């Protein structure tokens, strides 16, 4: 798995990744979700899920689209007033 961009927003995460296998992104999100939820639940003494639903993904195949997607992700915190 190659992670090109990762941006943590206040209520969601943006990732731009290139998986090595077709199932790679699903496996990554399953692992991150499992570990992150355990960490949050332990830290804040809570139980249950954190996510509203399954993650969504879109294939980016053209270089121009890849660059636009990367730019969108990188500028998202600025547009949201986080930085």
mmCIF file of the N, C-alpha and C atoms, coordinates in Angstrom:
data_MODEL
# 
_entry.id   MODEL 
# 
loop_
_atom_site.group_PDB 
_atom_site.id 
_atom_site.type_symbol 
_atom_site.label_atom_id 
_atom_site.label_alt_id 
_atom_site.label_comp_id 
_atom_site.label_asym_id 
_atom_site.label_entity_id 
_atom_site.label_seq_id 
_atom_site.pdbx_PDB_ins_code 
_atom_site.Cartn_x 
_atom_site.Cartn_y 
_atom_site.Cartn_z 
_atom_site.occupancy 
_atom_site.B_iso_or_equiv 
_atom_site.pdbx_formal_charge 
_atom_site.auth_seq_id 
_atom_site.auth_comp_id 
_atom_site.auth_asym_id 
_atom_site.auth_atom_id 
_atom_site.pdbx_PDB_model_num 
ATOM 1   N N  . UNK A 1 1  ? 0.856   -1.171 0.000   1.00 0.00 ? 1  UNK A N  1 
ATOM 2   C CA . UNK A 1 1  ? 0.000   0.000  0.000   1.00 0.00 ? 1  UNK A CA 1 
ATOM 3   C C  . UNK A 1 1  ? 0.893   1.223  0.000   1.00 0.00 ? 1  UNK A C  1 
ATOM 4   N N  . UNK A 1 2  ? 0.649   2.110  -0.923  1.00 0.00 ? 2  UNK A N  1 
ATOM 5   C CA . UNK A 1 2  ? 1.367   3.386  -0.951  1.00 0.00 ? 2  UNK A CA 1 
ATOM 6   C C  . UNK A 1 2  ? 0.374   4.491  -0.595  1.00 0.00 ? 2  UNK A C  1 
ATOM 7   N N  . UNK A 1 3  ? 0.657   5.219  0.482   1.00 0.00 ? 3  UNK A N  1 
ATOM 8   C CA . UNK A 1 3  ? -0.206  6.324  0.890   1.00 0.00 ? 3  UNK A CA 1 
ATOM 9   C C  . UNK A 1 3  ? 0.384   7.608  0.337   1.00 0.00 ? 3  UNK A C  1 
ATOM 10  N N  . UNK A 1 4  ? -0.344  8.232  -0.587  1.00 0.00 ? 4  UNK A N  1 
ATOM 11  C CA . UNK A 1 4  ? 0.111   9.469  -1.209  1.00 0.00 ? 4  UNK A CA 1 
ATOM 12  C C  . UNK A 1 4  ? -0.222  10.671 -0.340  1.00 0.00 ? 4  UNK A C  1 
ATOM 13  N N  . UNK A 1 5  ? -1.437  10.706 0.181   1.00 0.00 ? 5  UNK A N  1 
ATOM 14  C CA . UNK A 1 5  ? -1.915  11.829 0.982   1.00 0.00 ? 5  UNK A CA 1 
ATOM 15  C C  . UNK A 1 5  ? -2.843  11.305 2.062   1.00 0.00 ? 5  UNK A C  1 
ATOM 16  N N  . UNK A 1 6  ? -2.718  11.873 3.251   1.00 0.00 ? 6  UNK A N  1 
ATOM 17  C CA . UNK A 1 6  ? -3.608  11.550 4.363   1.00 0.00 ? 6  UNK A CA 1 
ATOM 18  C C  . UNK A 1 6  ? -3.894  12.836 5.121   1.00 0.00 ? 6  UNK A C  1 
ATOM 19  N N  . UNK A 1 7  ? -5.161  13.204 5.223   1.00 0.00 ? 7  UNK A N  1 
ATOM 20  C CA . UNK A 1 7  ? -5.552  14.419 5.932   1.00 0.00 ? 7  UNK A CA 1 
ATOM 21  C C  . UNK A 1 7  ? -6.661  14.069 6.923   1.00 0.00 ? 7  UNK A C  1 
ATOM 22  N N  . UNK A 1 8  ? -6.444  14.420 8.180   1.00 0.00 ? 8  UNK A N  1 
ATOM 23  C CA . UNK A 1 8  ? -7.428  14.185 9.232   1.00 0.00 ? 8  UNK A CA 1 
ATOM 24  C C  . UNK A 1 8  ? -8.260  15.446 9.415   1.00 0.00 ? 8  UNK A C  1 
ATOM 25  N N  . UNK A 1 9  ? -9.543  15.322 9.155   1.00 0.00 ? 9  UNK A N  1 
ATOM 26  C CA . UNK A 1 9  ? -10.473 16.420 9.381   1.00 0.00 ? 9  UNK A CA 1 
ATOM 27  C C  . UNK A 1 9  ? -11.111 16.203 10.758  1.00 0.00 ? 9  UNK A C  1 
ATOM 28  N N  . UNK A 1 10 ? -11.967 17.115 11.186  1.00 0.00 ? 10 UNK A N  1 
ATOM 29  C CA . UNK A 1 10 ? -12.575 16.957 12.511  1.00 0.00 ? 10 UNK A CA 1 
ATOM 30  C C  . UNK A 1 10 ? -13.546 15.792 12.574  1.00 0.00 ? 10 UNK A C  1 
ATOM 31  N N  . UNK A 1 11 ? -14.201 15.468 11.459  1.00 0.00 ? 11 UNK A N  1 
ATOM 32  C CA . UNK A 1 11 ? -15.194 14.397 11.490  1.00 0.00 ? 11 UNK A CA 1 
ATOM 33  C C  . UNK A 1 11 ? -15.022 13.350 10.395  1.00 0.00 ? 11 UNK A C  1 
ATOM 34  N N  . UNK A 1 12 ? -13.919 13.403 9.659   1.00 0.00 ? 12 UNK A N  1 
ATOM 35  C CA . UNK A 1 12 ? -13.647 12.387 8.649   1.00 0.00 ? 12 UNK A CA 1 
ATOM 36  C C  . UNK A 1 12 ? -12.176 12.437 8.244   1.00 0.00 ? 12 UNK A C  1 
ATOM 37  N N  . UNK A 1 13 ? -11.772 11.480 7.438   1.00 0.00 ? 13 UNK A N  1 
ATOM 38  C CA . UNK A 1 13 ? -10.383 11.361 6.991   1.00 0.00 ? 13 UNK A CA 1 
ATOM 39  C C  . UNK A 1 13 ? -10.379 11.255 5.473   1.00 0.00 ? 13 UNK A C  1 
ATOM 40  N N  . UNK A 1 14 ? -9.401  11.902 4.849   1.00 0.00 ? 14 UNK A N  1 
ATOM 41  C CA . UNK A 1 14 ? -9.187  11.751 3.414   1.00 0.00 ? 14 UNK A CA 1 
ATOM 42  C C  . UNK A 1 14 ? -7.881  10.989 3.207   1.00 0.00 ? 14 UNK A C  1 
ATOM 43  N N  . UNK A 1 15 ? -7.926  9.944  2.400   1.00 0.00 ? 15 UNK A N  1 
ATOM 44  C CA . UNK A 1 15 ? -6.734  9.180  2.046   1.00 0.00 ? 15 UNK A CA 1 
ATOM 45  C C  . UNK A 1 15 ? -6.650  9.081  0.530   1.00 0.00 ? 15 UNK A C  1 
ATOM 46  N N  . UNK A 1 16 ? -5.463  9.219  0.002   1.00 0.00 ? 16 UNK A N  1 
ATOM 47  C CA . UNK A 1 16 ? -5.217  8.965  -1.415  1.00 0.00 ? 16 UNK A CA 1 
ATOM 48  C C  . UNK A 1 16 ? -4.161  7.875  -1.442  1.00 0.00 ? 16 UNK A C  1 
ATOM 49  N N  . UNK A 1 17 ? -4.568  6.662  -1.784  1.00 0.00 ? 17 UNK A N  1 
ATOM 50  C CA . UNK A 1 17 ? -3.688  5.495  -1.684  1.00 0.00 ? 17 UNK A CA 1 
ATOM 51  C C  . UNK A 1 17 ? -3.646  4.726  -2.994  1.00 0.00 ? 17 UNK A C  1 
ATOM 52  N N  . UNK A 1 18 ? -2.569  3.976  -3.160  1.00 0.00 ? 18 UNK A N  1 
ATOM 53  C CA . UNK A 1 18 ? -2.446  3.023  -4.254  1.00 0.00 ? 18 UNK A CA 1 
ATOM 54  C C  . UNK A 1 18 ? -2.266  1.647  -3.623  1.00 0.00 ? 18 UNK A C  1 
ATOM 55  N N  . UNK A 1 19 ? -3.308  0.808  -3.670  1.00 0.00 ? 19 UNK A N  1 
ATOM 56  C CA . UNK A 1 19 ? -3.195  -0.523 -3.064  1.00 0.00 ? 19 UNK A CA 1 
ATOM 57  C C  . UNK A 1 19 ? -2.388  -1.469 -3.950  1.00 0.00 ? 19 UNK A C  1 
ATOM 58  N N  . UNK A 1 20 ? -1.754  -2.461 -3.315  1.00 0.00 ? 20 UNK A N  1 
ATOM 59  C CA . UNK A 1 20 ? -1.001  -3.472 -4.057  1.00 0.00 ? 20 UNK A CA 1 
ATOM 60  C C  . UNK A 1 20 ? -1.922  -4.560 -4.600  1.00 0.00 ? 20 UNK A C  1 
ATOM 61  N N  . UNK A 1 21 ? -3.075  -4.747 -3.945  1.00 0.00 ? 21 UNK A N  1 
ATOM 62  C CA . UNK A 1 21 ? -4.037  -5.755 -4.370  1.00 0.00 ? 21 UNK A CA 1 
ATOM 63  C C  . UNK A 1 21 ? -5.415  -5.103 -4.458  1.00 0.00 ? 21 UNK A C  1 
ATOM 64  N N  . UNK A 1 22 ? -6.356  -5.716 -5.160  1.00 0.00 ? 22 UNK A N  1 
ATOM 65  C CA . UNK A 1 22 ? -7.709  -5.155 -5.246  1.00 0.00 ? 22 UNK A CA 1 
ATOM 66  C C  . UNK A 1 22 ? -8.390  -5.003 -3.880  1.00 0.00 ? 22 UNK A C  1 
ATOM 67  N N  . UNK A 1 23 ? -8.041  -5.867 -2.921  1.00 0.00 ? 23 UNK A N  1 
ATOM 68  C CA . UNK A 1 23 ? -8.649  -5.822 -1.598  1.00 0.00 ? 23 UNK A CA 1 
ATOM 69  C C  . UNK A 1 23 ? -7.863  -4.936 -0.632  1.00 0.00 ? 23 UNK A C  1 
ATOM 70  N N  . UNK A 1 24 ? -6.757  -4.377 -1.083  1.00 0.00 ? 24 UNK A N  1 
ATOM 71  C CA . UNK A 1 24 ? -5.846  -3.646 -0.202  1.00 0.00 ? 24 UNK A CA 1 
ATOM 72  C C  . UNK A 1 24 ? -6.485  -2.512 0.562   1.00 0.00 ? 24 UNK A C  1 
ATOM 73  N N  . UNK A 1 25 ? -7.293  -1.702 -0.099  1.00 0.00 ? 25 UNK A N  1 
ATOM 74  C CA . UNK A 1 25 ? -7.914  -0.564 0.567   1.00 0.00 ? 25 UNK A CA 1 
ATOM 75  C C  . UNK A 1 25 ? -8.902  -1.030 1.633   1.00 0.00 ? 25 UNK A C  1 
ATOM 76  N N  . UNK A 1 26 ? -9.683  -2.039 1.320   1.00 0.00 ? 26 UNK A N  1 
ATOM 77  C CA . UNK A 1 26 ? -10.627 -2.582 2.308   1.00 0.00 ? 26 UNK A CA 1 
ATOM 78  C C  . UNK A 1 26 ? -9.891  -3.124 3.520   1.00 0.00 ? 26 UNK A C  1 
ATOM 79  N N  . UNK A 1 27 ? -8.803  -3.842 3.289   1.00 0.00 ? 27 UNK A N  1 
ATOM 80  C CA . UNK A 1 27 ? -8.028  -4.400 4.405   1.00 0.00 ? 27 UNK A CA 1 
ATOM 81  C C  . UNK A 1 27 ? -7.398  -3.291 5.239   1.00 0.00 ? 27 UNK A C  1 
ATOM 82  N N  . UNK A 1 28 ? -6.896  -2.252 4.592   1.00 0.00 ? 28 UNK A N  1 
ATOM 83  C CA . UNK A 1 28 ? -6.323  -1.119 5.315   1.00 0.00 ? 28 UNK A CA 1 
ATOM 84  C C  . UNK A 1 28 ? -7.369  -0.476 6.213   1.00 0.00 ? 28 UNK A C  1 
ATOM 85  N N  . UNK A 1 29 ? -8.531  -0.182 5.657   1.00 0.00 ? 29 UNK A N  1 
ATOM 86  C CA . UNK A 1 29 ? -9.577  0.493  6.419   1.00 0.00 ? 29 UNK A CA 1 
ATOM 87  C C  . UNK A 1 29 ? -10.099 -0.390 7.554   1.00 0.00 ? 29 UNK A C  1 
ATOM 88  N N  . UNK A 1 30 ? -10.180 -1.685 7.320   1.00 0.00 ? 30 UNK A N  1 
ATOM 89  C CA . UNK A 1 30 ? -10.605 -2.609 8.379   1.00 0.00 ? 30 UNK A CA 1 
ATOM 90  C C  . UNK A 1 30 ? -9.613  -2.580 9.534   1.00 0.00 ? 30 UNK A C  1 
ATOM 91  N N  . UNK A 1 31 ? -8.333  -2.621 9.218   1.00 0.00 ? 31 UNK A N  1 
ATOM 92  C CA . UNK A 1 31 ? -7.303  -2.611 10.246  1.00 0.00 ? 31 UNK A CA 1 
ATOM 93  C C  . UNK A 1 31 ? -7.264  -1.284 10.991  1.00 0.00 ? 31 UNK A C  1 
ATOM 94  N N  . UNK A 1 32 ? -7.284  -0.184 10.268  1.00 0.00 ? 32 UNK A N  1 
ATOM 95  C CA . UNK A 1 32 ? -7.276  1.139  10.901  1.00 0.00 ? 32 UNK A CA 1 
ATOM 96  C C  . UNK A 1 32 ? -8.516  1.307  11.768  1.00 0.00 ? 32 UNK A C  1 
ATOM 97  N N  . UNK A 1 33 ? -9.664  0.942  11.229  1.00 0.00 ? 33 UNK A N  1 
ATOM 98  C CA . UNK A 1 33 ? -10.908 1.072  11.976  1.00 0.00 ? 33 UNK A CA 1 
ATOM 99  C C  . UNK A 1 33 ? -10.892 0.275  13.259  1.00 0.00 ? 33 UNK A C  1 
ATOM 100 N N  . UNK A 1 34 ? -10.436 -0.950 13.186  1.00 0.00 ? 34 UNK A N  1 
ATOM 101 C CA . UNK A 1 34 ? -10.408 -1.808 14.369  1.00 0.00 ? 34 UNK A CA 1 
ATOM 102 C C  . UNK A 1 34 ? -9.475  -1.230 15.423  1.00 0.00 ? 34 UNK A C  1 
ATOM 103 N N  . UNK A 1 35 ? -8.277  -0.852 15.033  1.00 0.00 ? 35 UNK A N  1 
ATOM 104 C CA . UNK A 1 35 ? -7.301  -0.340 16.000  1.00 0.00 ? 35 UNK A CA 1 
ATOM 105 C C  . UNK A 1 35 ? -7.687  1.033  16.537  1.00 0.00 ? 35 UNK A C  1 
ATOM 106 N N  . UNK A 1 36 ? -8.157  1.906  15.688  1.00 0.00 ? 36 UNK A N  1 
ATOM 107 C CA . UNK A 1 36 ? -8.518  3.258  16.103  1.00 0.00 ? 36 UNK A CA 1 
ATOM 108 C C  . UNK A 1 36 ? -9.710  3.233  17.053  1.00 0.00 ? 36 UNK A C  1 
ATOM 109 N N  . UNK A 1 37 ? -10.718 2.439  16.725  1.00 0.00 ? 37 UNK A N  1 
ATOM 110 C CA . UNK A 1 37 ? -11.903 2.354  17.587  1.00 0.00 ? 37 UNK A CA 1 
ATOM 111 C C  . UNK A 1 37 ? -11.506 1.803  18.954  1.00 0.00 ? 37 UNK A C  1 
ATOM 112 N N  . UNK A 1 38 ? -10.659 0.782  18.989  1.00 0.00 ? 38 UNK A N  1 
ATOM 113 C CA . UNK A 1 38 ? -10.205 0.244  20.271  1.00 0.00 ? 38 UNK A CA 1 
ATOM 114 C C  . UNK A 1 38 ? -9.471  1.308  21.075  1.00 0.00 ? 38 UNK A C  1 
ATOM 115 N N  . UNK A 1 39 ? -8.603  2.066  20.418  1.00 0.00 ? 39 UNK A N  1 
ATOM 116 C CA . UNK A 1 39 ? -7.849  3.119  21.090  1.00 0.00 ? 39 UNK A CA 1 
ATOM 117 C C  . UNK A 1 39 ? -8.791  4.183  21.663  1.00 0.00 ? 39 UNK A C  1 
ATOM 118 N N  . UNK A 1 40 ? -9.711  4.672  20.861  1.00 0.00 ? 40 UNK A N  1 
ATOM 119 C CA . UNK A 1 40 ? -10.648 5.710  21.308  1.00 0.00 ? 40 UNK A CA 1 
ATOM 120 C C  . UNK A 1 40 ? -11.521 5.188  22.441  1.00 0.00 ? 40 UNK A C  1 
ATOM 121 N N  . UNK A 1 41 ? -12.050 3.984  22.290  1.00 0.00 ? 41 UNK A N  1 
ATOM 122 C CA . UNK A 1 41 ? -12.910 3.415  23.329  1.00 0.00 ? 41 UNK A CA 1 
ATOM 123 C C  . UNK A 1 41 ? -12.158 3.239  24.647  1.00 0.00 ? 41 UNK A C  1 
ATOM 124 N N  . UNK A 1 42 ? -10.913 2.771  24.576  1.00 0.00 ? 42 UNK A N  1 
ATOM 125 C CA . UNK A 1 42 ? -10.106 2.621  25.790  1.00 0.00 ? 42 UNK A CA 1 
ATOM 126 C C  . UNK A 1 42 ? -9.771  3.994  26.401  1.00 0.00 ? 42 UNK A C  1 
ATOM 127 N N  . UNK A 1 43 ? -9.342  4.922  25.574  1.00 0.00 ? 43 UNK A N  1 
ATOM 128 C CA . UNK A 1 43 ? -8.920  6.242  26.050  1.00 0.00 ? 43 UNK A CA 1 
ATOM 129 C C  . UNK A 1 43 ? -10.064 7.015  26.694  1.00 0.00 ? 43 UNK A C  1 
ATOM 130 N N  . UNK A 1 44 ? -11.244 6.953  26.080  1.00 0.00 ? 44 UNK A N  1 
ATOM 131 C CA . UNK A 1 44 ? -12.371 7.745  26.564  1.00 0.00 ? 44 UNK A CA 1 
ATOM 132 C C  . UNK A 1 44 ? -13.411 6.921  27.325  1.00 0.00 ? 44 UNK A C  1 
ATOM 133 N N  . UNK A 1 45 ? -13.023 5.681  27.679  1.00 0.00 ? 45 UNK A N  1 
ATOM 134 C CA . UNK A 1 45 ? -13.890 4.797  28.467  1.00 0.00 ? 45 UNK A CA 1 
ATOM 135 C C  . UNK A 1 45 ? -15.302 4.717  27.890  1.00 0.00 ? 45 UNK A C  1 
ATOM 136 N N  . UNK A 1 46 ? -15.343 4.350  26.621  1.00 0.00 ? 46 UNK A N  1 
ATOM 137 C CA . UNK A 1 46 ? -16.622 4.226  25.942  1.00 0.00 ? 46 UNK A CA 1 
ATOM 138 C C  . UNK A 1 46 ? -16.690 2.873  25.252  1.00 0.00 ? 46 UNK A C  1 
ATOM 139 N N  . UNK A 1 47 ? -17.848 2.517  24.728  1.00 0.00 ? 47 UNK A N  1 
ATOM 140 C CA . UNK A 1 47 ? -18.022 1.272  23.980  1.00 0.00 ? 47 UNK A CA 1 
ATOM 141 C C  . UNK A 1 47 ? -18.772 1.591  22.695  1.00 0.00 ? 47 UNK A C  1 
ATOM 142 N N  . UNK A 1 48 ? -18.671 0.683  21.749  1.00 0.00 ? 48 UNK A N  1 
ATOM 143 C CA . UNK A 1 48 ? -19.437 0.826  20.512  1.00 0.00 ? 48 UNK A CA 1 
ATOM 144 C C  . UNK A 1 48 ? -18.610 1.325  19.346  1.00 0.00 ? 48 UNK A C  1 
ATOM 145 N N  . UNK A 1 49 ? -19.298 1.562  18.265  1.00 0.00 ? 49 UNK A N  1 
ATOM 146 C CA . UNK A 1 49 ? -18.654 1.968  17.020  1.00 0.00 ? 49 UNK A CA 1 
ATOM 147 C C  . UNK A 1 49 ? -18.516 3.484  16.946  1.00 0.00 ? 49 UNK A C  1 
ATOM 148 N N  . UNK A 1 50 ? -17.585 3.947  16.131  1.00 0.00 ? 50 UNK A N  1 
ATOM 149 C CA . UNK A 1 50 ? -17.391 5.375  15.908  1.00 0.00 ? 50 UNK A CA 1 
ATOM 150 C C  . UNK A 1 50 ? -17.930 5.802  14.547  1.00 0.00 ? 50 UNK A C  1 
ATOM 151 N N  . UNK A 1 51 ? -18.033 4.869  13.644  1.00 0.00 ? 51 UNK A N  1 
ATOM 152 C CA . UNK A 1 51 ? -18.347 5.182  12.253  1.00 0.00 ? 51 UNK A CA 1 
ATOM 153 C C  . UNK A 1 51 ? -19.847 5.176  11.999  1.00 0.00 ? 51 UNK A C  1 
ATOM 154 N N  . UNK A 1 52 ? -20.287 6.065  11.143  1.00 0.00 ? 52 UNK A N  1 
ATOM 155 C CA . UNK A 1 52 ? -21.692 6.101  10.739  1.00 0.00 ? 52 UNK A CA 1 
ATOM 156 C C  . UNK A 1 52 ? -21.995 5.043  9.690   1.00 0.00 ? 52 UNK A C  1 
ATOM 157 N N  . UNK A 1 53 ? -21.011 4.668  8.919   1.00 0.00 ? 53 UNK A N  1 
ATOM 158 C CA . UNK A 1 53 ? -21.215 3.666  7.879   1.00 0.00 ? 53 UNK A CA 1 
ATOM 159 C C  . UNK A 1 53 ? -19.892 3.245  7.278   1.00 0.00 ? 53 UNK A C  1 
ATOM 160 N N  . UNK A 1 54 ? -19.983 2.439  6.254   1.00 0.00 ? 54 UNK A N  1 
ATOM 161 C CA . UNK A 1 54 ? -18.800 1.935  5.560   1.00 0.00 ? 54 UNK A CA 1 
ATOM 162 C C  . UNK A 1 54 ? -18.091 3.075  4.847   1.00 0.00 ? 54 UNK A C  1 
ATOM 163 N N  . UNK A 1 55 ? -16.783 2.939  4.688   1.00 0.00 ? 55 UNK A N  1 
ATOM 164 C CA . UNK A 1 55 ? -16.026 3.946  3.968   1.00 0.00 ? 55 UNK A CA 1 
ATOM 165 C C  . UNK A 1 55 ? -16.424 3.939  2.488   1.00 0.00 ? 55 UNK A C  1 
ATOM 166 N N  . UNK A 1 56 ? -16.200 5.038  1.828   1.00 0.00 ? 56 UNK A N  1 
ATOM 167 C CA . UNK A 1 56 ? -16.449 5.109  0.390   1.00 0.00 ? 56 UNK A CA 1 
ATOM 168 C C  . UNK A 1 56 ? -15.123 5.334  -0.315  1.00 0.00 ? 56 UNK A C  1 
ATOM 169 N N  . UNK A 1 57 ? -15.057 4.867  -1.546  1.00 0.00 ? 57 UNK A N  1 
ATOM 170 C CA . UNK A 1 57 ? -13.831 5.030  -2.317  1.00 0.00 ? 57 UNK A CA 1 
ATOM 171 C C  . UNK A 1 57 ? -14.171 5.270  -3.775  1.00 0.00 ? 57 UNK A C  1 
ATOM 172 N N  . UNK A 1 58 ? -13.239 5.872  -4.458  1.00 0.00 ? 58 UNK A N  1 
ATOM 173 C CA . UNK A 1 58 ? -13.366 6.127  -5.896  1.00 0.00 ? 58 UNK A CA 1 
ATOM 174 C C  . UNK A 1 58 ? -12.028 5.855  -6.544  1.00 0.00 ? 58 UNK A C  1 
ATOM 175 N N  . UNK A 1 59 ? -12.049 5.208  -7.692  1.00 0.00 ? 59 UNK A N  1 
ATOM 176 C CA . UNK A 1 59 ? -10.811 4.949  -8.430  1.00 0.00 ? 59 UNK A CA 1 
ATOM 177 C C  . UNK A 1 59 ? -10.401 6.214  -9.177  1.00 0.00 ? 59 UNK A C  1 
ATOM 178 N N  . UNK A 1 60 ? -9.130  6.561  -9.060  1.00 0.00 ? 60 UNK A N  1 
ATOM 179 C CA . UNK A 1 60 ? -8.571  7.711  -9.773  1.00 0.00 ? 60 UNK A CA 1 
ATOM 180 C C  . UNK A 1 60 ? -7.544  7.151  -10.743 1.00 0.00 ? 60 UNK A C  1 
ATOM 181 N N  . UNK A 1 61 ? -7.808  7.259  -12.043 1.00 0.00 ? 61 UNK A N  1 
ATOM 182 C CA . UNK A 1 61 ? -6.942  6.600  -13.004 1.00 0.00 ? 61 UNK A CA 1 
ATOM 183 C C  . UNK A 1 61 ? -6.108  7.551  -13.852 1.00 0.00 ? 61 UNK A C  1 
ATOM 184 N N  . UNK A 1 62 ? -6.633  8.706  -14.179 1.00 0.00 ? 62 UNK A N  1 
ATOM 185 C CA . UNK A 1 62 ? -5.886  9.644  -15.005 1.00 0.00 ? 62 UNK A CA 1 
ATOM 186 C C  . UNK A 1 62 ? -5.008  10.527 -14.136 1.00 0.00 ? 62 UNK A C  1 
ATOM 187 N N  . UNK A 1 63 ? -3.821  10.869 -14.642 1.00 0.00 ? 63 UNK A N  1 
ATOM 188 C CA . UNK A 1 63 ? -2.889  11.685 -13.877 1.00 0.00 ? 63 UNK A CA 1 
ATOM 189 C C  . UNK A 1 63 ? -3.497  13.031 -13.485 1.00 0.00 ? 63 UNK A C  1 
ATOM 190 N N  . UNK A 1 64 ? -4.221  13.645 -14.396 1.00 0.00 ? 64 UNK A N  1 
ATOM 191 C CA . UNK A 1 64 ? -4.847  14.943 -14.108 1.00 0.00 ? 64 UNK A CA 1 
ATOM 192 C C  . UNK A 1 64 ? -5.838  14.810 -12.948 1.00 0.00 ? 64 UNK A C  1 
ATOM 193 N N  . UNK A 1 65 ? -6.639  13.769 -12.953 1.00 0.00 ? 65 UNK A N  1 
ATOM 194 C CA . UNK A 1 65 ? -7.599  13.539 -11.872 1.00 0.00 ? 65 UNK A CA 1 
ATOM 195 C C  . UNK A 1 65 ? -6.886  13.262 -10.559 1.00 0.00 ? 65 UNK A C  1 
ATOM 196 N N  . UNK A 1 66 ? -5.779  12.533 -10.625 1.00 0.00 ? 66 UNK A N  1 
ATOM 197 C CA . UNK A 1 66 ? -4.976  12.246 -9.441  1.00 0.00 ? 66 UNK A CA 1 
ATOM 198 C C  . UNK A 1 66 ? -4.476  13.553 -8.815  1.00 0.00 ? 66 UNK A C  1 
ATOM 199 N N  . UNK A 1 67 ? -3.955  14.451 -9.641  1.00 0.00 ? 67 UNK A N  1 
ATOM 200 C CA . UNK A 1 67 ? -3.442  15.724 -9.148  1.00 0.00 ? 67 UNK A CA 1 
ATOM 201 C C  . UNK A 1 67 ? -4.556  16.598 -8.571  1.00 0.00 ? 67 UNK A C  1 
ATOM 202 N N  . UNK A 1 68 ? -5.717  16.623 -9.229  1.00 0.00 ? 68 UNK A N  1 
ATOM 203 C CA . UNK A 1 68 ? -6.859  17.396 -8.724  1.00 0.00 ? 68 UNK A CA 1 
ATOM 204 C C  . UNK A 1 68 ? -7.350  16.844 -7.386  1.00 0.00 ? 68 UNK A C  1 
ATOM 205 N N  . UNK A 1 69 ? -7.399  15.540 -7.285  1.00 0.00 ? 69 UNK A N  1 
ATOM 206 C CA . UNK A 1 69 ? -7.841  14.887 -6.042  1.00 0.00 ? 69 UNK A CA 1 
ATOM 207 C C  . UNK A 1 69 ? -6.854  15.189 -4.914  1.00 0.00 ? 69 UNK A C  1 
ATOM 208 N N  . UNK A 1 70 ? -5.575  15.094 -5.208  1.00 0.00 ? 70 UNK A N  1 
ATOM 209 C CA . UNK A 1 70 ? -4.551  15.384 -4.218  1.00 0.00 ? 70 UNK A CA 1 
ATOM 210 C C  . UNK A 1 70 ? -4.649  16.838 -3.751  1.00 0.00 ? 70 UNK A C  1 
ATOM 211 N N  . UNK A 1 71 ? -4.842  17.743 -4.674  1.00 0.00 ? 71 UNK A N  1 
ATOM 212 C CA . UNK A 1 71 ? -4.977  19.166 -4.336  1.00 0.00 ? 71 UNK A CA 1 
ATOM 213 C C  . UNK A 1 71 ? -6.210  19.407 -3.456  1.00 0.00 ? 71 UNK A C  1 
ATOM 214 N N  . UNK A 1 72 ? -7.321  18.773 -3.823  1.00 0.00 ? 72 UNK A N  1 
ATOM 215 C CA . UNK A 1 72 ? -8.549  18.912 -3.034  1.00 0.00 ? 72 UNK A CA 1 
ATOM 216 C C  . UNK A 1 72 ? -8.316  18.462 -1.594  1.00 0.00 ? 72 UNK A C  1 
ATOM 217 N N  . UNK A 1 73 ? -7.692  17.299 -1.433  1.00 0.00 ? 73 UNK A N  1 
ATOM 218 C CA . UNK A 1 73 ? -7.446  16.751 -0.105  1.00 0.00 ? 73 UNK A CA 1 
ATOM 219 C C  . UNK A 1 73 ? -6.524  17.663 0.693   1.00 0.00 ? 73 UNK A C  1 
ATOM 220 N N  . UNK A 1 74 ? -5.450  18.118 0.081   1.00 0.00 ? 74 UNK A N  1 
ATOM 221 C CA . UNK A 1 74 ? -4.476  18.958 0.782   1.00 0.00 ? 74 UNK A CA 1 
ATOM 222 C C  . UNK A 1 74 ? -5.060  20.308 1.191   1.00 0.00 ? 74 UNK A C  1 
ATOM 223 N N  . UNK A 1 75 ? -5.966  20.877 0.385   1.00 0.00 ? 75 UNK A N  1 
ATOM 224 C CA . UNK A 1 75 ? -6.529  22.187 0.686   1.00 0.00 ? 75 UNK A CA 1 
ATOM 225 C C  . UNK A 1 75 ? -7.784  22.117 1.562   1.00 0.00 ? 75 UNK A C  1 
ATOM 226 N N  . UNK A 1 76 ? -8.331  20.940 1.772   1.00 0.00 ? 76 UNK A N  1 
ATOM 227 C CA . UNK A 1 76 ? -9.566  20.783 2.513   1.00 0.00 ? 76 UNK A CA 1 
ATOM 228 C C  . UNK A 1 76 ? -9.508  21.394 3.922   1.00 0.00 ? 76 UNK A C  1 
ATOM 229 N N  . UNK A 1 77 ? -8.460  21.170 4.713   1.00 0.00 ? 77 UNK A N  1 
ATOM 230 C CA . UNK A 1 77 ? -8.421  21.778 6.054   1.00 0.00 ? 77 UNK A CA 1 
ATOM 231 C C  . UNK A 1 77 ? -8.419  23.322 5.990   1.00 0.00 ? 77 UNK A C  1 
ATOM 232 N N  . UNK A 1 78 ? -7.781  23.883 5.000   1.00 0.00 ? 78 UNK A N  1 
ATOM 233 C CA . UNK A 1 78 ? -7.753  25.339 4.854   1.00 0.00 ? 78 UNK A CA 1 
ATOM 234 C C  . UNK A 1 78 ? -9.149  25.860 4.527   1.00 0.00 ? 78 UNK A C  1 
ATOM 235 N N  . UNK A 1 79 ? -9.800  25.204 3.594   1.00 0.00 ? 79 UNK A N  1 
ATOM 236 C CA . UNK A 1 79 ? -11.159 25.621 3.213   1.00 0.00 ? 79 UNK A CA 1 
ATOM 237 C C  . UNK A 1 79 ? -12.142 25.461 4.374   1.00 0.00 ? 79 UNK A C  1 
ATOM 238 N N  . UNK A 1 80 ? -11.891 24.479 5.224   1.00 0.00 ? 80 UNK A N  1 
ATOM 239 C CA . UNK A 1 80 ? -12.779 24.230 6.373   1.00 0.00 ? 80 UNK A CA 1 
ATOM 240 C C  . UNK A 1 80 ? -12.448 25.143 7.557   1.00 0.00 ? 80 UNK A C  1 
ATOM 241 N N  . UNK A 1 81 ? -11.410 25.963 7.415   1.00 0.00 ? 81 UNK A N  1 
ATOM 242 C CA . UNK A 1 81 ? -11.030 26.882 8.478   1.00 0.00 ? 81 UNK A CA 1 
ATOM 243 C C  . UNK A 1 81 ? -10.302 26.223 9.638   1.00 0.00 ? 81 UNK A C  1 
ATOM 244 N N  . UNK A 1 82 ? -9.728  25.056 9.396   1.00 0.00 ? 82 UNK A N  1 
ATOM 245 C CA . UNK A 1 82 ? -9.001  24.338 10.456  1.00 0.00 ? 82 UNK A CA 1 
ATOM 246 C C  . UNK A 1 82 ? -7.574  24.849 10.627  1.00 0.00 ? 82 UNK A C  1 
ATOM 247 N N  . UNK A 1 83 ? -7.025  25.443 9.582   1.00 0.00 ? 83 UNK A N  1 
ATOM 248 C CA . UNK A 1 83 ? -5.647  25.969 9.648   1.00 0.00 ? 83 UNK A CA 1 
ATOM 249 C C  . UNK A 1 83 ? -5.617  27.381 9.119   1.00 0.00 ? 83 UNK A C  1 
# 
